């Protein structure tokens, strides 16, 4: 409004006025002097914004000469704040306000955690700035200095939120006024304090987000003064990536590698950044294509580290570890095991300098061996690893927690669920203490613990544990939250196992009814729908309600027959609203759910699903998930290596003109239609087997599989139904309840 009033006589200068006012934070002083400058130079607001955004220009270059200053503001921005800073620095405790503001000028203007200013390293820096005459300032001294800045409107001290805020224009004026000889020490002090006070775990999201913002601003404004590979930058990239922002982690690391000639970067530091960049590049993709792409990146970086740093350098070993991780994620499990086996011997020599790296490599090796041969077969190895890890780094270390979780899972599959419950209980205790009882990571391991308690023969104990879990999830995330619905679906299984068949049916009906209005066919709904049908078939007297499984199958059958008729008449598949990230020219045609199996033999290697916990220098630590949890645990370990169809569990499915995507757990995997060799509908068309070149076959079963069969056949083979098989008849729907695929599902996916 102010700019529009001042520029009313020159409307051609008002282009971008609202954006400029926002850039200036609506400060009257800044707006008045900007308006005077625009009129004096006949610049549009948009043109002024370009100059203002250029950090190489000083604020003095963006205001009128003293003779042209507006009457109500006879001092420039820089001079006005310089006077205020001088006054604040003279207030008791003298000599603290200016250096504190210089540090704050390098961090996120909209919120810096108060803890940064209480860091011991910052207190040491402040003592040095005062010449050591007054000793190291106390916490109260620093709080008083921050309050002085607040009194003079140079900062906002929000005690309730425990945040310090400084207007971006004040920050810029302070940076310009800081002598060049002092800028590197201020930047290092800010970085050291930020690193020292970074939340150990990403629990307090507002503080984590503020810390990430501080690192981003620090990287941008102090790039010429700060060491390019300062540890806080690695910590920031790790935090950004592990909070679900892998693409932003890639952007952050890429920007570090694009520093100009004024801030040269050491070759070794550049390679350390590249190691992390390669890891997060793969994490930023959602399917095996992203893993394969990351393999290529990591191969390049590993070779460069080897040539520049040598075989024994920690960064070289880290690059190889990341390469092995992405080989496994891309399906080359054998290659991952071979590389990690060699790497384990090489990393053994780094134990004294970096014990975490050797433990990480050994943990990853055990994980991929478990994927290859069955986790039940690596339990003894993991027991030894856990003892070694506890001796070196203690139970609170992230690596120790991962190994403990993997060992619990392996013991469950090896037929020792009691040991699995014991390990899970220890892990729950650690996470409750380090995170909180309500943290999602704590709740997830409690889910495993409840499941394994049932496996050990204590069905009533499992039921009580799931009842407590469900109460906690509903309190924390709400009744209709996806995780709460999923736990409710699992609770129903143990209600049925303890004889409460009608209670289990009622609970599953609630899950289906609450999930259905969202329009998504998620994992909880898939499990609940299948199990509801099975329980109703076992208890006909309890089979009441509007969503009988026969009705759903009839809907799917009608959809398939109607689509076949439209396609036969020359119409095309109808695009659907996308539920996944599609590539260029990729079109999604549907989203559904089914129960999936994949065929594996000893000669076929496959990938599982996991999460990564990153170290600051070496990349990742993979944590095993329950890829397949079988009803008969005692048979699982022996049967795992046999050639067989292995259940993947209920899955969400997306179909595009290029891919069939299955979401198992929390991750999507792609089967490319260009590699489809043949397809075989079976069992009265409720099941479909897809055979692909170069990867395992996949079998899908469910109410909407007939529709999927017609759609894939049209996309790949230009026929409305696979040749040699009878298409669905519109005259009748086969009875699905006589088939085994609707039996009670106790196969499911959890994540630690």
PyMOL commands that set and color helices and strands:
alter all, ss='L'
color gray80, all
select helices_A, chain A and resi 2-6+11-13+17-23+28-41+45-53+59-62+66-68+77-90+97-104+114-118+120-129+139-151+168-177+180-196+205-221+231-242+246-257+261-263+267-283+288-309+314-329+333-350+355-373+375-393+398-413+417-434+440-455+459-477+482-497+501-516+523-538+540-542+549-568+633-639+673-675+683-685+705-717+740-742
alter helices_A, ss='H'
color red, helices_A
select strands_A, chain A and resi 112-113+156-158+163-165+588-600+610-612+622-624+644-656+659-664+667-672+676-682+687-692+698-701
alter strands_A, ss='S'
color yellow, strands_A
deselect
rebuild
show_as cartoon
